[in-house]
Amino acid sequence: MERVIVTGGAGFIGANYIHHLFEDPTFTGKVLNIDKLTYAGNLESLADIEKKFPDRYFFQRADICDAPAMAEIFAKFQPDTVVNFAAESHVDRSIDGPMEFINTNVLGTAVLLDTALRYWRGLDGAAKKAFRFHHVSTDEVFGSLGDEGMFTETTPYDPSSPYSASKAGSDHIVRAWHRTFGLPVLISNCSNNYGGYQFPEKLIPLMILNCLEYKPLPVYGKGLNVRDWLYVRDHCDAINCIVKNGTPGQTYNIGGHNEMKNIDIVTTICKLLDELEPSDRLESYTELITYVTDRPGHDLRYAIDASKIGKELGWLPRETFDSGIRKTVLWYLENRDWWRNIQSQKYRQQRLGLGS
């Protein structure tokens, strides 16, 4: 990992991944961040990296669907590793505008793979053997679980939303490029991420910001939908573990071992804020909880069996949910300028995905 292309590096997980790379004293390489800078792309998340590492961190604004641009970037930068985070990723937005998800997540991934294949075929010897293309996906491709069971790497795909369908399609294309052409790819399917730099349309930052502004805390349905929660820096560590030690062509599930109901997530955030930033207007922020109409096609439960990555690669998450959510709430309290800039320009925590 001396020359790493990170696509979607200005987004939530991508930005955390770039931070994770440069915080690792064993990483001495260079990173090229390719990002289209849609509404969720935020270069402020990487301002300190750009300042500290001007000779090792580079940014290129480009669309992964633009084949000539991708070919030129690969030829100039000469990567040995590609980590593909670039995706439209919010289920609610996929209900309101599904074609953007199909275009970026399916076509964009195919363009990247085709570019990577042409580039890889031109490499020789050790460089060709060392090259890796890592595709970051989601557990949502598997659909919904009942009260029992867990997703494994062999669980059949059964996506419910335009978002998860587009990610399922991209996963299949990645596998096809390996099986047909031999491109050394790796795939990871992760559970719900949380942590700093997350765009506030997602559940955890949305609830934190709404509490701080005394807005209702919208809980879909009865709040009984269950997700496995993965602290974003644990996810970044797992990706590096897979890139360095994983077997090309293999898929690895990444989970946080933290299954929780949505209502319990919201209640936990409220109680943390009661402790860390107590209100002078409410006895508890839980008074702001409001139950709203559920989203269309809302999967009931996700749960990840991450035993494969543990047994084969020795990876385990470091954070419990209690430690990770405390770090996350503190991050949003300590970085108000970051999310206030988003509010002033892009998003005021309005509800999306009603399908109207």
Residue pairs with C-beta under 8 A, 6 or more apart in sequence:
1 21
1 27
1 29
1 80
1 81
1 240
1 243
1 244
2 28
2 29
2 30
2 80
3 29
3 30
3 32
3 77
3 78
3 79
3 80
3 81
4 21
4 29
4 30
4 31
4 32
4 79
4 80
4 81
4 82
4 83
5 31
5 32
5 34
5 73
5 74
5 77
5 79
5 81
5 82
5 83
6 14
6 17
6 18
6 31
6 32
6 33
6 34
6 83
6 85
7 14
7 34
7 35
7 64
7 82
7 83
7 84
7 85
7 86
7 112
8 14
8 34
8 35
8 41
8 84
8 85
8 86
8 87
9 15
9 17
9 18
9 31
9 33
9 34
9 35
9 46
9 59
9 85
10 33
10 35
10 37
10 41
10 42
10 43
10 45
10 46
10 59
11 35
11 40
11 41
11 42
11 85
11 86
11 89
11 199
12 40
12 193
12 195
12 197
12 198
12 199
12 202
12 232
13 85
13 136
13 193
13 232
13 235
13 236
14 33
14 35
14 85
14 86
15 42
15 45
15 46
15 197
16 195
16 196
16 197
16 232
16 233
16 235
16 236
17 83
17 85
17 236
17 239
18 31
18 33
18 46
18 49
18 57
19 46
19 49
19 236
20 233
20 236
20 237
20 240
21 27
21 29
21 31
21 240
22 31
22 49
22 52
22 53
22 56
22 57
24 240
29 56
30 55
30 56
30 57
30 58
31 56
31 57
31 58
32 58
32 59
32 60
32 73
32 77
32 79
33 46
33 57
33 58
33 59
33 60
34 60
34 61
34 62
34 64
34 73
34 86
35 41
35 59
35 60
35 61
35 62
35 86
36 61
36 62
36 63
36 64
36 86
36 104
37 43
37 61
38 88
39 199
39 346
39 347
40 89
40 90
40 199
40 201
42 197
42 199
42 338
42 342
43 50
43 59
44 338
44 341
45 197
45 338
46 57
46 59
49 57
50 57
50 59
58 77
60 73
62 69
62 70
62 73
63 69
63 108
64 70
64 84
64 86
64 104
64 108
64 109
64 111
64 112
65 103
65 104
65 107
65 108
65 111
66 111
67 111
67 114
67 115
70 111
70 112
70 115
71 115
71 118
71 119
74 115
74 116
74 119
75 119
79 119
79 131
80 127
80 130
80 131
80 132
81 131
81 132
81 134
81 243
82 112
82 116
82 132
82 133
82 134
83 134
83 136
83 239
83 243
84 109
84 112
84 133
84 134
84 135
84 136
85 136
86 104
86 108
86 112
87 104
87 105
87 108
87 136
87 166
87 167
87 170
88 94
88 100
88 101
88 104
88 105
88 163
88 166
89 138
89 163
90 163
90 199
90 201
90 202
90 352
90 353
91 140
91 161
91 163
91 164
91 295
91 353
92 201
92 295
92 351
92 352
92 353
93 100
93 101
93 163
93 201
93 352
93 353
94 101
94 161
94 162
94 163
94 166
94 353
95 161
95 162
95 295
95 296
95 297
95 352
95 353
95 354
95 355
96 352
96 353
96 354
96 355
98 162
98 166
101 162
101 163
101 166
102 162
102 166
102 169
104 166
105 163
105 166
105 167
105 169
105 170
106 166
106 169
106 170
106 173
109 135
109 170
109 173
109 174
110 170
110 173
112 133
113 133
113 173
113 174
113 177
113 183
113 185
114 177
116 133
116 183
117 177
117 181
117 183
120 128
120 131
120 133
120 183
120 184
123 131
131 184
132 184
132 185
132 186
132 243
132 248
133 174
133 183
133 184
133 185
133 186
134 185
134 186
134 187
134 188
134 239
134 242
134 243
135 170
135 171
135 174
135 185
135 186
135 187
135 188
136 188
136 190
136 239
137 167
137 170
137 171
137 187
137 188
137 189
137 190
138 164
138 167
138 189
138 190
139 151
139 189
139 190
139 191
139 192
139 228
139 253
139 255
139 302
139 304
140 159
140 160
140 161
140 163
140 164
140 167
140 299
140 302
141 157
141 159
141 164
141 167
141 168
141 171
141 189
142 151
142 155
142 156
142 157
142 158
142 159
142 189
142 302
143 157
143 158
143 159
143 160
143 164
143 299
144 158
144 160
144 299
144 300
144 301
144 302
145 151
145 299
145 300
145 301
145 302
145 303
146 300
146 301
147 301
149 303
150 303
150 304
150 305
151 189
151 253
151 302
151 303
151 304
151 305
152 253
152 305
152 308
153 189
153 250
153 251
153 252
153 253
153 308
157 168
157 171
157 172
159 165
159 167
159 168
160 297
160 298
160 299
161 297
171 187
171 189
171 251
174 185
174 187
175 185
175 187
175 249
177 183
177 185
178 184
178 185
178 248
178 249
179 249
184 248
184 249
185 248
185 249
186 242
186 243
186 246
186 247
186 248
186 249
186 250
186 251
186 252
187 250
187 251
187 252
188 238
188 239
188 242
188 251
188 252
188 253
188 254
189 251
189 252
189 253
189 254
189 304
190 230
190 235
190 238
190 253
190 254
190 255
190 304
191 227
191 228
191 229
191 230
191 254
191 255
191 256
191 302
191 304
192 203
192 227
192 228
192 229
192 230
192 302
193 229
193 230
193 231
193 232
193 235
194 202
194 204
194 229
194 230
194 231
194 232
194 324
194 325
194 328
195 231
195 232
195 233
195 324
195 327
195 328
195 331
196 232
196 327
196 328
196 331
196 332
196 335
197 232
197 338
198 204
198 205
198 232
199 205
199 342
199 347
200 206
200 209
200 339
200 342
200 343
200 347
200 349
201 347
201 349
201 352
203 262
203 265
203 266
204 265
204 269
204 325
204 328
205 332
205 339
206 349
207 217
207 265
207 266
207 269
207 270
208 269
208 273
208 328
208 329
208 332
209 215
209 332
209 339
209 343
209 349
210 216
210 217
210 218
210 288
210 349
211 217
211 269
211 270
211 273
211 285
211 288
212 273
212 277
212 332
213 349
214 279
214 281
214 282
214 288
215 288
215 349
216 288
216 289
216 290
217 266
217 270
217 285
217 288
217 289
217 290
218 290
218 292
218 351
219 262
219 263
219 266
219 289
219 290
219 291
219 292
220 262
220 292
220 293
220 294
220 295
220 298
221 291
221 293
221 294
221 298
222 263
222 291
223 261
223 262
223 263
223 264
223 266
223 291
224 261
224 262
224 263
224 300
225 261
225 262
225 298
225 299
225 300
225 301
226 259
226 260
226 261
226 262
226 300
226 301
226 302
226 303
227 259
227 260
227 262
227 265
227 301
227 302
228 255
228 256
228 257
228 258
228 259
228 302
228 303
228 304
229 256
229 258
229 259
229 260
229 265
229 321
229 324
229 325
230 254
230 255
230 256
230 258
230 317
231 256
231 317
231 318
231 319
231 323
231 324
231 327
231 328
233 318
233 319
234 256
234 317
234 318
234 319
234 324
235 254
237 315
237 318
238 252
238 254
238 309
238 315
238 317
239 254
241 309
241 313
241 314
241 315
242 252
242 309
242 313
242 315
245 313
246 252
246 313
247 312
252 308
252 309
252 312
252 313
253 304
253 305
253 306
253 308
253 309
254 304
254 306
254 309
254 315
255 303
255 304
255 305
255 306
255 317
256 304
256 317
256 319
256 321
256 324
257 306
257 317
258 320
258 321
258 324
259 301
259 303
260 268
260 321
263 289
265 325
266 289
267 286
267 289
268 321
268 325
269 285
269 325
269 329
270 284
270 285
270 286
270 288
270 289
271 284
271 285
271 286
272 325
272 326
272 329
273 279
273 285
273 329
274 284
274 285
276 329
276 330
276 333
277 333
279 285
282 288
292 351
293 354
295 353
295 354
296 353
296 355
309 315
310 316
319 327
332 339
343 349
